[in-house]
Amino acid sequence: MTCNNFDHKETSAYGTRNFYKKMFDDYLADVGDGYHNADNLILGLLDSAYDWFEYHETAAKRYKGFIEKAQEICKD
């Protein structure tokens, strides 16, 4: 789907294209104001992606440990 096909009347239900458009609108407004460093928008996005990756990687390790411990208990 191209930007020209975007339906601006689409609902803003979670997960829809319009939902995410509205989320980005606020960030992009900062870029347009001129006194904000636009590079920080991209760097902040990368920082956020890294933090979420680290969070999920840590959580996956915890689940793995939990599963291993539960399997040990179940062997007895």
C-alpha positions in Angstrom: 0.0 0.0 0.0 1.4 3.4 -0.9 1.0 6.6 1.0 -1.4 7.8 -1.7 -3.8 4.9 -0.8 -3.9 5.8 2.9 -7.4 6.1 4.1 -7.5 9.1 6.5 -11.0 8.0 7.7 -9.6 4.7 9.0 -10.3 4.2 12.6 -7.5 4.7 15.2 -8.0 1.2 16.7 -4.8 -0.3 18.2 -2.5 -1.8 15.6 -4.0 0.0 12.6 -2.0 2.1 10.3 -3.8 5.2 11.5 -3.0 4.4 15.1 0.7 4.3 14.4 0.5 7.4 12.2 -1.0 9.4 15.1 1.8 8.2 17.4 4.4 9.4 14.9 2.7 12.7 14.3 3.7 13.9 17.7 7.4 13.0 17.2 7.5 14.5 13.7 5.9 17.7 14.9 9.1 18.1 17.1 11.3 17.8 14.0 9.2 20.4 12.2 9.5 22.9 15.0 13.1 23.4 14.0 14.7 23.9 17.5 14.7 20.2 18.1 17.6 18.0 16.9 16.1 15.7 14.3 19.0 13.3 14.7 17.9 12.7 18.3 14.6 11.3 17.0 16.4 8.6 15.1 19.0 8.0 17.9 16.2 7.8 20.5 14.4 5.2 18.3 17.5 3.1 18.1 18.0 3.4 21.9 14.5 2.3 22.5 14.8 -0.6 20.1 18.0 -1.7 21.9 16.4 -1.4 25.3 13.4 -3.4 24.2 15.7 -6.1 22.7 17.7 -6.2 25.9 14.5 -6.5 28.0 13.2 -9.4 25.9 16.6 -11.1 25.7 16.8 -11.0 29.6 13.2 -12.2 29.9 13.9 -15.1 27.5 16.9 -16.1 29.7 14.6 -16.0 32.8 12.0 -18.2 31.1 14.7 -20.6 30.0 15.9 -20.8 33.6 12.4 -21.3 34.9 11.7 -24.1 32.4 14.9 -25.8 33.3 14.2 -25.6 37.0 10.6 -26.8 36.5 11.9 -29.8 34.4 14.3 -30.7 37.2 11.5 -30.6 39.8 9.2 -32.7 37.6 11.9 -35.4 37.1 11.8 -36.2 40.8 
